[in-house]
Amino acid sequence: MIRILLADDQALVRGGLRLILDSEPDLEVVAEAADGAEAIERAIETRPDLVLMDIRMPSLDGIEATRRLLAQLPAARVLILTTFDLDEYVVDAFRAGASGFLLKTAPPQQLVAAVRTIQEGDALLTPMSTRRLIEQVARPPVADPALEQLTARERDVLRLLARGLTNAEIAKELVVEPSTVKSHVAGLLSKLDLRDRVHAVVFAYERGLVQPGKPIA
């Protein structure tokens, strides 16, 4: 069972989300919050697996709430839900530690799929958010001692992962089993101290390991 906390300042929105999520056999809404400060309090009380976090809320916005919440509950995952697909929100949300970004206009089944995707350890970005995130964080190649921890194969996996390939697609590209790719992803995330795949993407572009629009060497 995936235990979920809803954080949104509109009771009607929370009610709609609860209705959608509680109708699924493997999902359970365990708490609600009307602002960022309350979200942190309720998260500490209920220890949810995942938090659906609105960005624009009174008292404390969703991005700062995400940062503070994950500092206290690092095992939790946060899916940002918003009506705004703006550059600064996308970048700030992931730098705060969010594992996904989804517009409130998404259909119910896309929301349900997003929750499951993030809980399974993957990250979620809308195509527009992916493009904007990459545009914001991409940098020229820089030396980083952290990369020296990675094996040559882990570097290959990181480059392909940064291009948005799934484990199955990476396995096909490298001619290995998907389980081997999964092991490499887990290894590089651990070595680089990254939360999930999306933060690996940010890391790769920030260090210039890959460049937007260029083929992988």
C-alpha positions as CSV (number, residue, x, y, z in Angstrom):
1,M,0.0,0.0,0.0
2,I,1.3,3.4,-1.0
3,R,0.5,5.9,1.8
4,I,-0.1,9.5,0.5
5,L,-0.3,13.0,2.0
6,L,-2.2,15.7,0.1
7,A,-1.0,19.3,0.4
8,D,-3.1,21.9,-1.4
9,D,-4.8,25.1,-0.1
10,Q,-8.0,24.3,-1.9
11,A,-10.3,21.8,-0.1
12,L,-12.1,21.0,-3.4
13,V,-8.8,20.0,-5.1
14,R,-7.8,17.8,-2.1
15,G,-11.3,16.2,-2.2
16,G,-11.0,15.4,-5.9
17,L,-7.5,14.0,-5.5
18,R,-8.6,11.9,-2.5
19,L,-11.5,10.5,-4.5
20,I,-9.2,9.5,-7.4
21,L,-6.4,8.0,-5.3
22,D,-8.5,6.2,-2.7
23,S,-10.4,4.4,-5.5
24,E,-7.2,2.5,-6.3
25,P,-6.6,-0.7,-4.3
26,D,-2.9,0.0,-3.7
27,L,-3.2,3.7,-2.8
28,E,-4.3,5.3,0.5
29,V,-4.6,9.0,1.4
30,V,-3.5,9.1,5.1
31,A,-3.5,12.9,5.7
32,E,-4.3,16.3,4.2
33,A,-2.7,19.7,4.6
34,A,-3.9,23.2,3.6
35,D,-0.4,24.8,3.5
36,G,3.3,24.0,3.5
37,A,3.8,24.3,7.2
38,E,0.9,22.0,7.9
39,A,2.2,19.5,5.3
40,I,5.5,19.2,7.2
41,E,3.6,18.7,10.5
42,R,1.3,16.1,9.1
43,A,4.1,14.3,7.3
44,I,6.1,13.9,10.5
45,E,2.9,12.6,12.2
46,T,1.9,10.1,9.5
47,R,5.2,9.2,7.7
48,P,3.7,9.0,4.2
49,D,5.5,7.3,1.4
50,L,4.7,10.1,-1.0
51,V,3.5,13.7,-0.8
52,L,1.4,15.4,-3.5
53,M,2.5,19.0,-3.0
54,D,1.0,22.1,-4.5
55,I,3.4,24.9,-5.2
56,R,1.4,28.0,-4.4
57,M,0.1,27.8,-0.9
58,P,-0.1,30.3,2.0
59,S,2.2,30.3,5.0
60,L,4.9,28.2,3.3
61,D,5.1,27.5,-0.5
62,G,5.4,23.9,-1.8
63,I,9.0,24.2,-2.9
64,E,10.3,25.4,0.5
65,A,8.0,22.9,2.2
66,T,9.5,20.1,0.1
67,R,13.0,21.1,1.0
68,R,12.2,21.2,4.8
69,L,10.1,18.0,4.7
70,L,12.8,15.9,2.9
71,A,15.4,17.2,5.3
72,Q,13.4,15.5,8.1
73,L,12.0,12.6,6.2
74,P,14.6,11.7,3.5
75,A,12.9,8.5,2.6
76,A,9.7,10.2,1.5
77,R,9.1,11.2,-2.1
78,V,7.4,14.4,-3.3
79,L,5.3,14.8,-6.5
80,I,4.8,18.5,-7.3
81,L,1.3,19.2,-8.6
82,T,0.6,22.7,-10.1
83,T,-1.3,24.6,-12.6
84,F,1.9,26.4,-13.6
85,D,4.5,25.0,-15.9
86,L,7.1,27.8,-15.4
87,D,10.9,27.5,-15.6
88,E,11.7,28.6,-12.1
89,Y,9.2,26.2,-10.6
90,V,10.5,23.2,-12.5
91,V,14.2,23.9,-11.6
92,D,13.5,24.9,-8.0
93,A,11.2,22.0,-7.4
94,F,13.8,19.4,-8.3
95,R,16.6,21.2,-6.6
96,A,14.5,21.1,-3.5
97,G,14.4,17.3,-3.8
98,A,11.1,16.6,-5.6
99,S,10.9,13.4,-7.6
100,G,8.2,14.5,-10.0
101,F,6.4,17.4,-11.6
102,L,2.9,17.0,-13.0
103,L,0.3,19.6,-14.1
104,K,-3.1,19.5,-12.4
105,T,-4.7,19.3,-15.9
106,A,-3.3,15.8,-16.2
107,P,-6.1,13.1,-16.5
108,P,-6.8,11.0,-13.4
109,Q,-5.0,7.8,-14.7
110,Q,-1.9,9.8,-15.4
111,L,-1.9,11.0,-11.8
112,V,-2.3,7.5,-10.5
113,A,0.5,6.2,-12.9
114,A,2.7,9.1,-11.7
115,V,2.3,8.1,-8.1
116,R,3.2,4.5,-8.8
117,T,6.2,5.5,-11.0
118,I,7.7,7.7,-8.3
119,Q,7.1,5.2,-5.5
120,E,8.9,2.5,-7.6
121,G,12.0,4.7,-7.6
122,D,11.7,6.3,-11.0
123,A,11.3,10.1,-11.5
124,L,8.6,11.9,-13.5
125,L,8.8,14.9,-15.7
126,T,6.4,16.2,-18.3
127,P,8.0,16.7,-21.7
128,M,7.9,20.5,-21.4
129,S,9.3,20.3,-17.9
130,T,12.2,18.1,-19.1
131,R,13.1,20.5,-21.8
132,R,13.0,23.5,-19.5
133,L,15.0,21.7,-16.8
134,I,17.7,20.8,-19.2
135,E,17.9,24.3,-20.6
136,Q,18.3,25.7,-17.1
137,V,20.9,23.3,-15.7
138,A,23.0,22.3,-18.8
139,R,26.7,23.5,-18.4
140,P,29.9,23.0,-20.3
141,P,32.0,19.9,-19.2
142,V,33.6,20.4,-15.8
143,A,35.9,18.1,-13.8
144,D,34.1,16.6,-10.8
145,P,35.8,14.1,-8.4
146,A,32.5,12.5,-7.8
147,L,32.5,11.1,-11.4
148,E,35.7,9.3,-10.6
149,Q,33.8,7.0,-8.3
150,L,31.8,5.6,-11.3
151,T,32.9,2.7,-13.4
152,A,33.0,3.2,-17.2
153,R,29.8,1.3,-17.6
154,E,28.1,3.4,-14.9
155,R,29.1,6.5,-16.8
156,D,27.6,5.0,-20.0
157,V,24.3,4.3,-18.1
158,L,24.3,7.8,-16.6
159,R,24.7,9.4,-20.1
160,L,21.8,7.3,-21.5
161,L,19.7,7.8,-18.5
162,A,20.2,11.6,-18.9
163,R,18.8,11.3,-22.4
164,G,15.6,9.9,-20.9
165,L,16.0,6.3,-21.8
166,T,14.2,3.6,-19.7
167,N,16.1,0.7,-18.2
168,A,14.9,-1.5,-21.1
169,E,16.1,1.0,-23.7
170,I,19.4,1.3,-22.0
171,A,19.8,-2.5,-21.8
172,K,19.1,-2.7,-25.6
173,E,21.6,0.0,-26.3
174,L,24.4,-1.6,-24.2
175,V,23.4,-5.2,-25.1
176,V,22.9,-6.2,-21.5
177,E,20.0,-7.4,-19.3
178,P,17.6,-4.9,-17.8
179,S,18.4,-6.2,-14.4
180,T,22.0,-5.3,-15.0
181,V,21.0,-1.8,-15.9
182,K,18.9,-1.6,-12.8
183,S,21.9,-2.6,-10.7
184,H,24.1,0.0,-12.4
185,V,21.5,2.8,-11.8
186,A,21.3,1.9,-8.2
187,G,25.0,1.9,-7.9
188,L,25.6,5.3,-9.5
189,L,22.7,6.8,-7.5
190,S,24.4,5.5,-4.3
191,K,27.9,6.7,-5.2
192,L,26.7,10.1,-6.3
193,D,24.3,10.4,-3.3
194,L,21.4,11.2,-5.6
195,R,17.7,10.6,-4.7
196,D,16.5,9.2,-8.0
197,R,16.8,9.3,-11.8
198,V,15.7,12.9,-12.3
199,H,18.4,14.1,-9.9
200,A,20.9,12.0,-11.9
201,V,19.7,13.8,-15.0
202,V,20.3,17.2,-13.3
203,F,23.7,16.0,-12.2
204,A,24.7,14.8,-15.7
205,Y,23.7,18.1,-17.3
206,E,25.2,20.3,-14.6
207,R,28.6,18.6,-15.0
208,G,28.4,18.7,-18.8
209,L,28.5,14.9,-19.0
210,V,25.9,15.3,-21.7
211,Q,24.8,18.3,-23.7
212,P,21.3,19.2,-25.1
213,G,20.8,18.2,-28.7
214,K,24.2,16.4,-29.0
215,P,24.6,12.7,-29.6
216,I,26.1,10.5,-26.9
217,A,29.8,9.7,-27.5
